[in-house]
């Protein structure tokens, strides 16, 4: 699958809503879907304002994190970045949006982790302890690492999904997905970007941890840091290739700076413990 489609596609037939039945979980961003010969496709817009139009960069963030997880060798949902013409609120818009395929296997149903936890937890059991008891330790530790590297603000209990197959009697966690609300997602332009500290420990949502992505790294016991491929400075070219048509070069530079400096901080922590 071609990861970036630069030629504008006519997607004006799609209907956009904040709520839809999908392989992911309904959230605050406008979403759509369609059934194709290759299966169901899910679409998501960057942050949209009814007056200003598309004002966010979350779709590009999804592609960068997709590539980052591939480099780190962490299972995840893959995304495609599409340049497209759409209609929202009866207004034509040309924008960049992202798409993904259904990650559920035949016979599986989804349930948000927070809901599943409420139904199956032991008395006094924390979400982290619950996940460890269910055999999801490596998944959770990898997630905490990724969310620190990208400053993911949005790993609430519905952005981690439990996939249940009642015929096979299997329960598994869905591949990591939904990383748009990361990096400098609330910084609108390059002038504001210049004031940002890539190491700032901004408040995050983390169902299994705390409001600090840095503190959440310390939930990983010494000697149990997740097995991932090492990040290298040369990986910058892979992560950012072809994205300067969608966002400014300065935003891409600052995004790489965040990833690389946070990776170095993580390596220092891992080696010290």
C-alpha positions as CSV (number, residue, x, y, z in Angstrom):
1,X,0.0,0.0,0.0
2,X,1.3,3.4,-1.0
3,X,1.6,5.3,2.3
4,X,1.2,8.8,0.9
5,X,-1.2,9.7,-1.9
6,X,-0.3,13.2,-3.1
7,X,-2.7,13.5,-6.0
8,X,-5.9,15.0,-4.7
9,X,-8.6,12.3,-4.4
10,X,-12.3,13.0,-4.7
11,X,-13.8,11.9,-1.4
12,X,-16.6,14.4,-1.4
13,X,-19.1,11.5,-1.2
14,X,-18.0,10.7,2.4
15,X,-20.1,11.8,5.4
16,X,-18.3,13.0,8.4
17,X,-19.3,12.5,12.1
18,X,-17.7,12.4,15.5
19,X,-19.4,9.1,16.1
20,X,-19.2,6.0,14.0
21,X,-19.0,2.2,14.2
22,X,-15.4,1.3,13.5
23,X,-12.4,-0.8,14.4
24,X,-11.3,2.1,16.6
25,X,-13.3,4.1,19.2
26,X,-15.4,7.2,18.6
27,X,-13.6,10.3,19.7
28,X,-13.5,14.1,19.1
29,X,-12.2,14.1,15.5
30,X,-14.4,13.9,12.5
31,X,-14.5,10.4,11.0
32,X,-16.0,8.5,8.1
33,X,-15.9,5.0,6.6
34,X,-16.7,3.1,3.4
35,X,-16.8,-0.5,2.3
36,X,-14.5,-1.3,-0.6
37,X,-13.5,-4.4,-2.5
38,X,-10.5,-4.7,-0.2
39,X,-12.6,-4.4,3.0
40,X,-13.8,-1.6,5.2
41,X,-11.7,1.6,5.2
42,X,-11.9,4.1,8.1
43,X,-11.0,7.8,7.6
44,X,-10.1,10.5,10.1
45,X,-9.6,14.2,9.8
46,X,-7.2,16.4,11.7
47,X,-8.6,18.9,14.1
48,X,-11.5,20.7,12.5
49,X,-13.1,24.0,13.4
50,X,-16.4,25.0,11.8
51,X,-15.2,28.5,11.2
52,X,-11.5,28.1,10.3
53,X,-11.7,24.6,8.8
54,X,-8.9,22.1,9.3
55,X,-6.6,23.6,11.9
56,X,-4.6,20.5,13.1
57,X,-1.9,18.2,12.0
58,X,-3.0,15.0,13.6
59,X,-3.2,13.0,10.3
60,X,0.5,13.7,9.6
61,X,1.3,12.7,13.2
62,X,-0.3,9.3,12.6
63,X,2.0,8.7,9.7
64,X,5.1,9.7,11.6
65,X,4.2,7.4,14.5
66,X,3.3,4.6,12.1
67,X,6.9,4.8,10.7
68,X,8.4,5.2,14.2
69,X,6.7,2.0,15.4
70,X,7.9,0.2,12.3
71,X,11.5,1.2,13.0
72,X,11.2,0.2,16.6
73,X,9.6,-3.1,15.5
74,X,6.4,-2.6,17.6
75,X,3.1,-4.1,16.3
76,X,0.7,-1.3,15.4
77,X,-2.1,-0.2,13.1
78,X,-0.8,1.2,9.8
79,X,-2.1,4.4,8.3
80,X,-2.2,6.0,4.9
81,X,-2.0,9.8,4.3
82,X,-4.3,11.0,1.6
83,X,-4.6,14.4,-0.1
84,X,-8.3,14.8,-0.8
85,X,-11.2,16.9,-1.6
86,X,-14.0,16.5,1.0
87,X,-17.2,18.3,2.1
88,X,-17.8,19.2,5.7
89,X,-20.7,21.3,6.9
90,X,-21.6,21.7,3.2
91,X,-18.2,23.4,2.5
92,X,-15.7,22.0,0.1
93,X,-12.2,21.5,1.7
94,X,-8.9,20.2,0.3
95,X,-6.9,18.7,3.1
96,X,-4.7,15.9,4.2
97,X,-6.5,13.1,6.0
98,X,-5.5,9.6,7.2
99,X,-7.1,6.2,6.6
100,X,-6.7,2.7,8.1
101,X,-8.2,-0.8,7.7
102,X,-10.1,-2.9,10.1
103,X,-7.7,-4.6,12.5
104,X,-10.3,-7.1,13.9
105,X,-10.2,-10.7,12.8
106,X,-13.3,-12.6,11.8
107,X,-15.4,-13.4,14.9
108,X,-13.9,-10.7,17.1
109,X,-15.7,-8.0,19.0
110,X,-14.1,-5.0,20.5
111,X,-14.4,-3.6,24.0
112,X,-12.6,-0.6,25.5
113,X,-10.0,-1.6,28.0
114,X,-11.5,0.6,30.8
115,X,-14.8,-1.2,30.4
116,X,-13.2,-4.7,30.3
117,X,-11.2,-3.8,33.4
118,X,-14.3,-2.7,35.3
119,X,-15.9,-6.0,34.5
120,X,-13.0,-8.3,35.2
121,X,-10.7,-6.7,37.8
122,X,-9.9,-8.1,41.2
123,X,-10.7,-6.1,44.3
124,X,-8.2,-3.2,44.7
125,X,-6.4,-4.2,41.4
126,X,-5.0,-1.2,39.5
127,X,-5.3,-1.0,35.7
128,X,-1.5,-1.7,35.3
129,X,-1.6,-4.8,37.6
130,X,-4.7,-6.0,35.7
131,X,-2.9,-5.8,32.4
132,X,0.1,-7.6,33.8
133,X,-2.1,-10.4,35.3
134,X,-3.7,-10.8,31.8
135,X,-0.3,-11.3,30.2
136,X,-0.1,-7.9,28.5
137,X,3.1,-6.7,30.2
138,X,5.3,-6.3,27.1
139,X,2.5,-4.6,25.2
140,X,1.9,-2.1,28.0
141,X,5.6,-1.3,28.6
142,X,6.1,-0.7,24.8
143,X,3.1,1.6,24.9
144,X,4.5,3.6,27.8
145,X,7.8,4.0,25.9
146,X,6.1,5.1,22.7
147,X,3.7,7.5,24.5
148,X,6.8,9.1,26.1
149,X,8.7,9.5,22.8
150,X,5.8,11.2,21.1
151,X,4.2,12.9,24.1
152,X,0.9,11.2,23.5
153,X,-1.9,13.1,25.4
154,X,-4.7,10.6,24.5
155,X,-4.1,7.1,25.8
156,X,-7.3,6.9,27.7
157,X,-9.1,3.6,28.4
158,X,-11.0,3.6,25.1
159,X,-7.8,4.1,23.0
160,X,-6.6,0.7,24.2
161,X,-9.0,-2.0,22.9
162,X,-9.6,-5.6,24.0
163,X,-10.5,-7.9,21.1
164,X,-12.6,-10.9,22.2
165,X,-13.4,-14.0,20.1
166,X,-16.1,-16.0,21.8
167,X,-15.8,-18.8,19.3
168,X,-12.1,-19.3,19.8
169,X,-12.2,-18.3,23.4
170,X,-9.3,-15.8,22.9
171,X,-8.7,-12.3,24.3
172,X,-6.0,-10.0,23.0
173,X,-5.2,-6.3,22.9
174,X,-5.6,-4.5,19.5
175,X,-2.4,-3.3,17.8
176,X,-1.4,0.2,19.0
177,X,-3.5,2.8,17.3
178,X,-4.7,6.4,17.4
179,X,-1.5,8.6,18.0
180,X,-2.6,11.8,16.4
181,X,-2.8,13.8,19.6
182,X,0.9,13.8,20.0
183,X,4.0,16.0,19.4
184,X,3.0,19.6,19.0
185,X,-0.6,18.9,18.2
186,X,-2.0,22.0,20.0
187,X,0.6,24.4,18.5
188,X,-1.0,26.0,15.5
189,X,1.9,27.6,13.6
190,X,5.7,27.9,13.4
191,X,5.8,31.1,15.5
192,X,4.2,29.2,18.4
193,X,6.4,26.1,17.7
194,X,9.5,28.2,18.3
195,X,8.4,28.7,21.9
196,X,7.9,25.0,22.7
197,X,10.2,22.8,24.8
198,X,10.4,19.3,23.3
199,X,11.2,17.8,26.7
200,X,8.3,19.5,28.5
201,X,6.3,17.0,30.6
202,X,2.9,18.1,29.6
203,X,-0.2,16.5,31.2
204,X,-1.3,13.3,29.4
205,X,-4.1,10.9,29.6
206,X,-2.9,7.4,30.4
207,X,-5.3,4.8,31.6
208,X,-2.7,2.5,33.1
209,X,-0.4,5.2,34.4
210,X,-0.3,8.8,35.6
211,X,-0.6,12.3,34.0
212,X,3.2,12.3,33.4
213,X,4.6,10.5,30.5
214,X,8.0,10.6,32.1
215,X,6.8,9.2,35.4
216,X,5.1,6.5,33.5
217,X,8.4,5.3,32.1
218,X,9.4,4.6,35.7
219,X,6.5,2.1,36.0
220,X,8.7,-0.2,34.0
221,X,10.8,-2.2,36.5
222,X,14.6,-2.4,36.1
223,X,15.6,-5.1,33.7
224,X,12.2,-5.2,32.1
225,X,12.4,-2.4,29.6
226,X,10.7,-3.5,26.3
227,X,12.7,-5.2,23.6
228,X,12.7,-2.8,20.6
229,X,15.1,-1.8,17.8
230,X,17.3,1.1,18.6
231,X,16.6,4.5,17.1
232,X,19.4,6.1,15.1
233,X,19.9,9.7,13.9
234,X,19.8,8.4,10.3
235,X,16.2,7.4,10.9
236,X,15.1,11.0,10.7
237,X,15.0,10.7,6.9
238,X,12.7,7.6,7.0
239,X,10.3,9.2,9.5
240,X,9.9,12.5,7.7
241,X,10.2,11.5,4.0
242,X,7.6,13.1,1.8
243,X,5.7,15.0,4.5
244,X,6.9,18.5,3.7
245,X,3.9,18.9,1.3
246,X,1.5,18.4,4.2
247,X,3.2,20.5,7.0
248,X,6.0,23.0,7.3
249,X,9.7,21.8,7.3
250,X,10.1,23.6,10.6
251,X,7.3,21.5,12.2
252,X,9.0,18.4,10.9
253,X,12.3,19.5,12.3
254,X,10.8,20.2,15.7
255,X,9.0,16.8,15.7
256,X,12.2,15.0,15.0
257,X,13.9,17.0,17.7
258,X,11.3,15.8,20.2
259,X,11.6,12.2,19.2
260,X,15.4,12.1,19.2
261,X,15.9,14.0,22.5
262,X,13.3,11.9,24.2
263,X,14.9,8.7,22.8
264,X,18.2,9.8,24.3
265,X,16.6,10.5,27.6
266,X,15.0,7.1,27.6
267,X,18.3,5.4,26.8
268,X,19.9,7.2,29.7
269,X,17.2,6.0,32.0
270,X,17.3,2.4,30.8
271,X,21.1,2.3,31.2
272,X,21.0,3.8,34.7
273,X,18.5,1.2,35.8
